[in-house]
Amino acid sequence: MPILYNLILIVMSAALFSYFLYNIVISELISKRSQASKFEKIIDVSNQYHRHVKESDKHAA
């Protein structure tokens, strides 16, 4: 009987540990994706600004 109890305890502990590890990994991936998206938006705005400045220089000349 103690063997069955120990086996159940080990399996439940492993399942709980896996669940928390999975949640941490998923939240980190979502965070990195969000940061990458924000960075891409910043780069896009910067590129649009540079295009606008170049077009303004062409019209001014």
N, CA, C and O atoms as a Maestro MAE file, in Angstrom:
{
 s_m_m2io_version
 :::
 2.0.0
}

f_m_ct {
 s_m_title
 :::
 protein
 m_atom[244] {
  # First column is atom index #
  i_m_mmod_type
  r_m_x_coord
  r_m_y_coord
  r_m_z_coord
  i_m_residue_number
  s_m_chain_name
  s_m_pdb_residue_name
  s_m_pdb_atom_name
  i_m_atomic_number
  :::
  1 25 0.812 -1.213 0.000 1 A "MET " " N  " 7
  2 3 0.000 0.000 0.000 1 A "MET " " CA " 6
  3 2 0.853 1.274 0.000 1 A "MET " " C  " 6
  4 15 0.508 2.215 -0.714 1 A "MET " " O  " 8
  5 25 1.952 1.350 0.768 2 A "PRO " " N  " 7
  6 3 2.770 2.562 0.706 2 A "PRO " " CA " 6
  7 2 3.365 2.797 -0.691 2 A "PRO " " C  " 6
  8 15 3.609 3.940 -1.077 2 A "PRO " " O  " 8
  9 25 3.598 1.712 -1.446 3 A "ILE " " N  " 7
  10 3 4.143 1.872 -2.796 3 A "ILE " " CA " 6
  11 2 3.131 2.595 -3.676 3 A "ILE " " C  " 6
  12 15 3.502 3.486 -4.440 3 A "ILE " " O  " 8
  13 25 1.866 2.223 -3.578 4 A "LEU " " N  " 7
  14 3 0.815 2.873 -4.367 4 A "LEU " " CA " 6
  15 2 0.686 4.339 -3.959 4 A "LEU " " C  " 6
  16 15 0.541 5.208 -4.819 4 A "LEU " " O  " 8
  17 25 0.735 4.618 -2.676 5 A "TYR " " N  " 7
  18 3 0.658 6.001 -2.188 5 A "TYR " " CA " 6
  19 2 1.827 6.823 -2.729 5 A "TYR " " C  " 6
  20 15 1.634 7.942 -3.205 5 A "TYR " " O  " 8
  21 25 3.033 6.272 -2.656 6 A "ASN " " N  " 7
  22 3 4.212 6.982 -3.162 6 A "ASN " " CA " 6
  23 2 4.121 7.207 -4.666 6 A "ASN " " C  " 6
  24 15 4.494 8.270 -5.160 6 A "ASN " " O  " 8
  25 25 3.630 6.217 -5.389 7 A "LEU " " N  " 7
  26 3 3.484 6.344 -6.833 7 A "LEU " " CA " 6
  27 2 2.486 7.450 -7.183 7 A "LEU " " C  " 6
  28 15 2.745 8.270 -8.064 7 A "LEU " " O  " 8
  29 25 1.354 7.467 -6.494 8 A "ILE " " N  " 7
  30 3 0.350 8.512 -6.730 8 A "ILE " " CA " 6
  31 2 0.923 9.880 -6.378 8 A "ILE " " C  " 6
  32 15 0.710 10.848 -7.107 8 A "ILE " " O  " 8
  33 25 1.637 9.963 -5.286 9 A "LEU " " N  " 7
  34 3 2.243 11.225 -4.864 9 A "LEU " " CA " 6
  35 2 3.252 11.728 -5.902 9 A "LEU " " C  " 6
  36 15 3.265 12.915 -6.228 9 A "LEU " " O  " 8
  37 25 4.078 10.849 -6.411 10 A "ILE " " N  " 7
  38 3 5.077 11.231 -7.414 10 A "ILE " " CA " 6
  39 2 4.401 11.677 -8.705 10 A "ILE " " C  " 6
  40 15 4.794 12.684 -9.294 10 A "ILE " " O  " 8
  41 25 3.398 10.943 -9.142 11 A "VAL " " N  " 7
  42 3 2.701 11.290 -10.389 11 A "VAL " " CA " 6
  43 2 1.991 12.630 -10.249 11 A "VAL " " C  " 6
  44 15 2.057 13.462 -11.155 11 A "VAL " " O  " 8
  45 25 1.320 12.846 -9.136 12 A "MET " " N  " 7
  46 3 0.607 14.113 -8.940 12 A "MET " " CA " 6
  47 2 1.590 15.278 -8.829 12 A "MET " " C  " 6
  48 15 1.328 16.362 -9.352 12 A "MET " " O  " 8
  49 25 2.702 15.064 -8.162 13 A "SER " " N  " 7
  50 3 3.719 16.118 -8.055 13 A "SER " " CA " 6
  51 2 4.298 16.447 -9.425 13 A "SER " " C  " 6
  52 15 4.499 17.617 -9.749 13 A "SER " " O  " 8
  53 25 4.564 15.438 -10.220 14 A "ALA " " N  " 7
  54 3 5.100 15.656 -11.565 14 A "ALA " " CA " 6
  55 2 4.082 16.394 -12.431 14 A "ALA " " C  " 6
  56 15 4.448 17.281 -13.203 14 A "ALA " " O  " 8
  57 25 2.808 16.031 -12.304 15 A "ALA " " N  " 7
  58 3 1.770 16.701 -13.084 15 A "ALA " " CA " 6
  59 2 1.649 18.168 -12.678 15 A "ALA " " C  " 6
  60 15 1.519 19.042 -13.535 15 A "ALA " " O  " 8
  61 25 1.692 18.435 -11.393 16 A "LEU " " N  " 7
  62 3 1.604 19.813 -10.908 16 A "LEU " " CA " 6
  63 2 2.818 20.627 -11.359 16 A "LEU " " C  " 6
  64 15 2.673 21.767 -11.802 16 A "LEU " " O  " 8
  65 25 3.994 20.053 -11.248 17 A "PHE " " N  " 7
  66 3 5.214 20.728 -11.689 17 A "PHE " " CA " 6
  67 2 5.162 21.005 -13.191 17 A "PHE " " C  " 6
  68 15 5.533 22.092 -13.633 17 A "PHE " " O  " 8
  69 25 4.709 20.038 -13.967 18 A "SER " " N  " 7
  70 3 4.605 20.214 -15.419 18 A "SER " " CA " 6
  71 2 3.619 21.311 -15.765 18 A "SER " " C  " 6
  72 15 3.866 22.101 -16.677 18 A "SER " " O  " 8
  73 25 2.509 21.371 -15.054 19 A "TYR " " N  " 7
  74 3 1.499 22.397 -15.308 19 A "TYR " " CA " 6
  75 2 2.073 23.792 -15.063 19 A "TYR " " C  " 6
  76 15 1.889 24.689 -15.886 19 A "TYR " " O  " 8
  77 25 2.763 23.983 -13.944 20 A "PHE " " N  " 7
  78 3 3.347 25.291 -13.646 20 A "PHE " " CA " 6
  79 2 4.453 25.641 -14.641 20 A "PHE " " C  " 6
  80 15 4.554 26.787 -15.081 20 A "PHE " " O  " 8
  81 25 5.266 24.676 -14.990 21 A "LEU " " N  " 7
  82 3 6.318 24.913 -15.974 21 A "LEU " " CA " 6
  83 2 5.713 25.297 -17.319 21 A "LEU " " C  " 6
  84 15 6.204 26.211 -17.982 21 A "LEU " " O  " 8
  85 25 4.661 24.611 -17.724 22 A "TYR " " N  " 7
  86 3 3.968 24.902 -18.981 22 A "TYR " " CA " 6
  87 2 3.406 26.320 -18.957 22 A "TYR " " C  " 6
  88 15 3.531 27.052 -19.939 22 A "TYR " " O  " 8
  89 25 2.790 26.711 -17.846 23 A "ASN " " N  " 7
  90 3 2.240 28.068 -17.736 23 A "ASN " " CA " 6
  91 2 3.334 29.121 -17.837 23 A "ASN " " C  " 6
  92 15 3.146 30.146 -18.493 23 A "ASN " " O  " 8
  93 25 4.460 28.885 -17.205 24 A "ILE " " N  " 7
  94 3 5.564 29.845 -17.256 24 A "ILE " " CA " 6
  95 2 6.084 29.970 -18.682 24 A "ILE " " C  " 6
  96 15 6.310 31.079 -19.166 24 A "ILE " " O  " 8
  97 25 6.274 28.850 -19.352 25 A "VAL " " N  " 7
  98 3 6.794 28.867 -20.727 25 A "VAL " " CA " 6
  99 2 5.820 29.579 -21.652 25 A "VAL " " C  " 6
  100 15 6.234 30.407 -22.463 25 A "VAL " " O  " 8
  101 25 4.532 29.269 -21.545 26 A "ILE " " N  " 7
  102 3 3.530 29.901 -22.404 26 A "ILE " " CA " 6
  103 2 3.479 31.402 -22.145 26 A "ILE " " C  " 6
  104 15 3.417 32.183 -23.095 26 A "ILE " " O  " 8
  105 25 3.503 31.822 -20.887 27 A "SER " " N  " 7
  106 3 3.446 33.256 -20.596 27 A "SER " " CA " 6
  107 2 4.691 33.970 -21.119 27 A "SER " " C  " 6
  108 15 4.597 35.107 -21.579 27 A "SER " " O  " 8
  109 25 5.855 33.322 -21.056 28 A "GLU " " N  " 7
  110 3 7.077 33.926 -21.600 28 A "GLU " " CA " 6
  111 2 6.993 34.056 -23.115 28 A "GLU " " C  " 6
  112 15 7.413 35.068 -23.678 28 A "GLU " " O  " 8
  113 25 6.455 33.042 -23.774 29 A "LEU " " N  " 7
  114 3 6.322 33.111 -25.232 29 A "LEU " " CA " 6
  115 2 5.372 34.229 -25.642 29 A "LEU " " C  " 6
  116 15 5.638 34.953 -26.601 29 A "LEU " " O  " 8
  117 25 4.268 34.370 -24.919 30 A "ILE " " N  " 7
  118 3 3.312 35.435 -25.222 30 A "ILE " " CA " 6
  119 2 3.965 36.789 -24.993 30 A "ILE " " C  " 6
  120 15 3.773 37.714 -25.782 30 A "ILE " " O  " 8
  121 25 4.729 36.911 -23.924 31 A "SER " " N  " 7
  122 3 5.413 38.168 -23.620 31 A "SER " " CA " 6
  123 2 6.413 38.520 -24.717 31 A "SER " " C  " 6
  124 15 6.476 39.669 -25.154 31 A "SER " " O  " 8
  125 25 7.190 37.546 -25.161 32 A "LYS " " N  " 7
  126 3 8.179 37.800 -26.213 32 A "LYS " " CA " 6
  127 2 7.490 38.176 -27.519 32 A "LYS " " C  " 6
  128 15 7.965 39.056 -28.237 32 A "LYS " " O  " 8
  129 25 6.383 37.521 -27.832 33 A "ARG " " N  " 7
  130 3 5.646 37.838 -29.060 33 A "ARG " " CA " 6
  131 2 5.101 39.257 -28.990 33 A "ARG " " C  " 6
  132 15 5.130 39.986 -29.981 33 A "ARG " " O  " 8
  133 25 4.608 39.647 -27.830 34 A "SER " " N  " 7
  134 3 4.080 41.001 -27.648 34 A "SER " " CA " 6
  135 2 5.191 42.033 -27.793 34 A "SER " " C  " 6
  136 15 4.999 43.069 -28.430 34 A "SER " " O  " 8
  137 25 6.350 41.756 -27.206 35 A "GLN " " N  " 7
  138 3 7.479 42.679 -27.320 35 A "GLN " " CA " 6
  139 2 7.937 42.798 -28.766 35 A "GLN " " C  " 6
  140 15 8.260 43.891 -29.230 35 A "GLN " " O  " 8
  141 25 7.967 41.675 -29.481 36 A "ALA " " N  " 7
  142 3 8.377 41.703 -30.886 36 A "ALA " " CA " 6
  143 2 7.387 42.508 -31.709 36 A "ALA " " C  " 6
  144 15 7.779 43.256 -32.605 36 A "ALA " " O  " 8
  145 25 6.109 42.357 -31.409 37 A "SER " " N  " 7
  146 3 5.084 43.111 -32.131 37 A "SER " " CA " 6
  147 2 5.242 44.609 -31.892 37 A "SER " " C  " 6
  148 15 5.144 45.401 -32.830 37 A "SER " " O  " 8
  149 25 5.482 44.998 -30.657 38 A "LYS " " N  " 7
  150 3 5.676 46.419 -30.347 38 A "LYS " " CA " 6
  151 2 6.921 46.960 -31.045 38 A "LYS " " C  " 6
  152 15 6.906 48.077 -31.562 38 A "LYS " " O  " 8
  153 25 7.992 46.177 -31.064 39 A "PHE " " N  " 7
  154 3 9.224 46.605 -31.716 39 A "PHE " " CA " 6
  155 2 8.995 46.788 -33.217 39 A "PHE " " C  " 6
  156 15 9.479 47.753 -33.808 39 A "PHE " " O  " 8
  157 25 8.252 45.854 -33.836 40 A "GLU " " N  " 7
  158 3 7.963 45.968 -35.265 40 A "GLU " " CA " 6
  159 2 7.139 47.214 -35.560 40 A "GLU " " C  " 6
  160 15 7.342 47.862 -36.587 40 A "GLU " " O  " 8
  161 25 6.215 47.554 -34.672 41 A "LYS " " N  " 7
  162 3 5.419 48.770 -34.863 41 A "LYS " " CA " 6
  163 2 6.302 50.010 -34.783 41 A "LYS " " C  " 6
  164 15 6.131 50.946 -35.564 41 A "LYS " " O  " 8
  165 25 7.238 50.021 -33.849 42 A "ILE " " N  " 7
  166 3 8.151 51.164 -33.715 42 A "ILE " " CA " 6
  167 2 9.003 51.307 -34.974 42 A "ILE " " C  " 6
  168 15 9.182 52.414 -35.481 42 A "ILE " " O  " 8
  169 25 9.527 50.196 -35.477 43 A "ILE " " N  " 7
  170 3 10.340 50.231 -36.696 43 A "ILE " " CA " 6
  171 2 9.502 50.706 -37.876 43 A "ILE " " C  " 6
  172 15 9.986 51.471 -38.710 43 A "ILE " " O  " 8
  173 25 8.256 50.262 -37.954 44 A "ASP " " N  " 7
  174 3 7.368 50.671 -39.044 44 A "ASP " " CA " 6
  175 2 7.119 52.176 -39.007 44 A "ASP " " C  " 6
  176 15 7.174 52.842 -40.041 44 A "ASP " " O  " 8
  177 25 6.848 52.710 -37.826 45 A "VAL " " N  " 7
  178 3 6.630 54.154 -37.694 45 A "VAL " " CA " 6
  179 2 7.896 54.912 -38.077 45 A "VAL " " C  " 6
  180 15 7.826 55.950 -38.735 45 A "VAL " " O  " 8
  181 25 9.045 54.400 -37.670 46 A "SER " " N  " 7
  182 3 10.312 55.040 -38.015 46 A "SER " " CA " 6
  183 2 10.518 55.045 -39.530 46 A "SER " " C  " 6
  184 15 10.935 56.056 -40.096 46 A "SER " " O  " 8
  185 25 10.232 53.935 -40.178 47 A "ASN " " N  " 7
  186 3 10.378 53.862 -41.637 47 A "ASN " " CA " 6
  187 2 9.416 54.813 -42.335 47 A "ASN " " C  " 6
  188 15 9.782 55.463 -43.314 47 A "ASN " " O  " 8
  189 25 8.189 54.894 -41.837 48 A "GLN " " N  " 7
  190 3 7.217 55.821 -42.423 48 A "GLN " " CA " 6
  191 2 7.690 57.259 -42.268 48 A "GLN " " C  " 6
  192 15 7.530 58.061 -43.187 48 A "GLN " " O  " 8
  193 25 8.264 57.592 -41.135 49 A "TYR " " N  " 7
  194 3 8.773 58.949 -40.906 49 A "TYR " " CA " 6
  195 2 9.918 59.265 -41.873 49 A "TYR " " C  " 6
  196 15 9.970 60.349 -42.454 49 A "TYR " " O  " 8
  197 25 10.833 58.305 -42.035 50 A "HIS " " N  " 7
  198 3 11.953 58.523 -42.954 50 A "HIS " " CA " 6
  199 2 11.452 58.708 -44.388 50 A "HIS " " C  " 6
  200 15 11.968 59.551 -45.122 50 A "HIS " " O  " 8
  201 25 10.448 57.921 -44.789 51 A "ARG " " N  " 7
  202 3 9.862 58.080 -46.119 51 A "ARG " " CA " 6
  203 2 9.245 59.464 -46.271 51 A "ARG " " C  " 6
  204 15 9.414 60.123 -47.297 51 A "ARG " " O  " 8
  205 25 8.538 59.890 -45.251 52 A "HIS " " N  " 7
  206 3 7.887 61.203 -45.274 52 A "HIS " " CA " 6
  207 2 8.924 62.319 -45.393 52 A "HIS " " C  " 6
  208 15 8.733 63.269 -46.153 52 A "HIS " " O  " 8
  209 25 10.015 62.204 -44.645 53 A "VAL " " N  " 7
  210 3 11.071 63.222 -44.697 53 A "VAL " " CA " 6
  211 2 11.706 63.255 -46.084 53 A "VAL " " C  " 6
  212 15 11.958 64.332 -46.624 53 A "VAL " " O  " 8
  213 25 11.968 62.082 -46.664 54 A "LYS " " N  " 7
  214 3 12.564 62.035 -48.006 54 A "LYS " " CA " 6
  215 2 11.628 62.656 -49.039 54 A "LYS " " C  " 6
  216 15 12.070 63.400 -49.914 54 A "LYS " " O  " 8
  217 25 10.325 62.348 -48.934 55 A "GLU " " N  " 7
  218 3 9.359 62.918 -49.873 55 A "GLU " " CA " 6
  219 2 9.265 64.429 -49.700 55 A "GLU " " C  " 6
  220 15 9.137 65.159 -50.683 55 A "GLU " " O  " 8
  221 25 9.326 64.897 -48.475 56 A "SER " " N  " 7
  222 3 9.279 66.341 -48.215 56 A "SER " " CA " 6
  223 2 10.501 67.033 -48.804 56 A "SER " " C  " 6
  224 15 10.399 68.137 -49.339 56 A "SER " " O  " 8
  225 25 11.664 66.377 -48.702 57 A "ASP " " N  " 7
  226 3 12.885 66.948 -49.270 57 A "ASP " " CA " 6
  227 2 12.803 67.013 -50.793 57 A "ASP " " C  " 6
  228 15 13.286 67.970 -51.400 57 A "ASP " " O  " 8
  229 25 12.196 66.003 -51.411 58 A "LYS " " N  " 7
  230 3 12.064 66.002 -52.871 58 A "LYS " " CA " 6
  231 2 11.151 67.131 -53.335 58 A "LYS " " C  " 6
  232 15 11.434 67.789 -54.335 58 A "LYS " " O  " 8
  233 25 10.050 67.357 -52.606 59 A "HIS " " N  " 7
  234 3 9.104 68.407 -52.982 59 A "HIS " " CA " 6
  235 2 9.679 69.793 -52.721 59 A "HIS " " C  " 6
  236 15 9.350 70.745 -53.429 59 A "HIS " " O  " 8
  237 25 10.527 69.910 -51.720 60 A "ALA " " N  " 7
  238 3 11.107 71.216 -51.379 60 A "ALA " " CA " 6
  239 2 12.183 71.626 -52.388 60 A "ALA " " C  " 6
  240 15 12.419 72.815 -52.601 60 A "ALA " " O  " 8
  241 25 12.824 70.648 -52.998 61 A "ALA " " N  " 7
  242 3 13.929 70.960 -53.926 61 A "ALA " " CA " 6
  243 2 13.459 71.365 -55.288 61 A "ALA " " C  " 6
  244 15 14.276 71.653 -56.163 61 A "ALA " " O  " 8
  :::
 }
 m_bond[243] {
  # First column is bond index #
  i_m_from
  i_m_to
  i_m_order
  :::
  1 1 2 1
  2 2 3 1
  3 3 4 2
  4 3 5 1
  5 5 6 1
  6 6 7 1
  7 7 8 2
  8 7 9 1
  9 9 10 1
  10 10 11 1
  11 11 12 2
  12 11 13 1
  13 13 14 1
  14 14 15 1
  15 15 16 2
  16 15 17 1
  17 17 18 1
  18 18 19 1
  19 19 20 2
  20 19 21 1
  21 21 22 1
  22 22 23 1
  23 23 24 2
  24 23 25 1
  25 25 26 1
  26 26 27 1
  27 27 28 2
  28 27 29 1
  29 29 30 1
  30 30 31 1
  31 31 32 2
  32 31 33 1
  33 33 34 1
  34 34 35 1
  35 35 36 2
  36 35 37 1
  37 37 38 1
  38 38 39 1
  39 39 40 2
  40 39 41 1
  41 41 42 1
  42 42 43 1
  43 43 44 2
  44 43 45 1
  45 45 46 1
  46 46 47 1
  47 47 48 2
  48 47 49 1
  49 49 50 1
  50 50 51 1
  51 51 52 2
  52 51 53 1
  53 53 54 1
  54 54 55 1
  55 55 56 2
  56 55 57 1
  57 57 58 1
  58 58 59 1
  59 59 60 2
  60 59 61 1
  61 61 62 1
  62 62 63 1
  63 63 64 2
  64 63 65 1
  65 65 66 1
  66 66 67 1
  67 67 68 2
  68 67 69 1
  69 69 70 1
  70 70 71 1
  71 71 72 2
  72 71 73 1
  73 73 74 1
  74 74 75 1
  75 75 76 2
  76 75 77 1
  77 77 78 1
  78 78 79 1
  79 79 80 2
  80 79 81 1
  81 81 82 1
  82 82 83 1
  83 83 84 2
  84 83 85 1
  85 85 86 1
  86 86 87 1
  87 87 88 2
  88 87 89 1
  89 89 90 1
  90 90 91 1
  91 91 92 2
  92 91 93 1
  93 93 94 1
  94 94 95 1
  95 95 96 2
  96 95 97 1
  97 97 98 1
  98 98 99 1
  99 99 100 2
  100 99 101 1
  101 101 102 1
  102 102 103 1
  103 103 104 2
  104 103 105 1
  105 105 106 1
  106 106 107 1
  107 107 108 2
  108 107 109 1
  109 109 110 1
  110 110 111 1
  111 111 112 2
  112 111 113 1
  113 113 114 1
  114 114 115 1
  115 115 116 2
  116 115 117 1
  117 117 118 1
  118 118 119 1
  119 119 120 2
  120 119 121 1
  121 121 122 1
  122 122 123 1
  123 123 124 2
  124 123 125 1
  125 125 126 1
  126 126 127 1
  127 127 128 2
  128 127 129 1
  129 129 130 1
  130 130 131 1
  131 131 132 2
  132 131 133 1
  133 133 134 1
  134 134 135 1
  135 135 136 2
  136 135 137 1
  137 137 138 1
  138 138 139 1
  139 139 140 2
  140 139 141 1
  141 141 142 1
  142 142 143 1
  143 143 144 2
  144 143 145 1
  145 145 146 1
  146 146 147 1
  147 147 148 2
  148 147 149 1
  149 149 150 1
  150 150 151 1
  151 151 152 2
  152 151 153 1
  153 153 154 1
  154 154 155 1
  155 155 156 2
  156 155 157 1
  157 157 158 1
  158 158 159 1
  159 159 160 2
  160 159 161 1
  161 161 162 1
  162 162 163 1
  163 163 164 2
  164 163 165 1
  165 165 166 1
  166 166 167 1
  167 167 168 2
  168 167 169 1
  169 169 170 1
  170 170 171 1
  171 171 172 2
  172 171 173 1
  173 173 174 1
  174 174 175 1
  175 175 176 2
  176 175 177 1
  177 177 178 1
  178 178 179 1
  179 179 180 2
  180 179 181 1
  181 181 182 1
  182 182 183 1
  183 183 184 2
  184 183 185 1
  185 185 186 1
  186 186 187 1
  187 187 188 2
  188 187 189 1
  189 189 190 1
  190 190 191 1
  191 191 192 2
  192 191 193 1
  193 193 194 1
  194 194 195 1
  195 195 196 2
  196 195 197 1
  197 197 198 1
  198 198 199 1
  199 199 200 2
  200 199 201 1
  201 201 202 1
  202 202 203 1
  203 203 204 2
  204 203 205 1
  205 205 206 1
  206 206 207 1
  207 207 208 2
  208 207 209 1
  209 209 210 1
  210 210 211 1
  211 211 212 2
  212 211 213 1
  213 213 214 1
  214 214 215 1
  215 215 216 2
  216 215 217 1
  217 217 218 1
  218 218 219 1
  219 219 220 2
  220 219 221 1
  221 221 222 1
  222 222 223 1
  223 223 224 2
  224 223 225 1
  225 225 226 1
  226 226 227 1
  227 227 228 2
  228 227 229 1
  229 229 230 1
  230 230 231 1
  231 231 232 2
  232 231 233 1
  233 233 234 1
  234 234 235 1
  235 235 236 2
  236 235 237 1
  237 237 238 1
  238 238 239 1
  239 239 240 2
  240 239 241 1
  241 241 242 1
  242 242 243 1
  243 243 244 2
  :::
 }
}
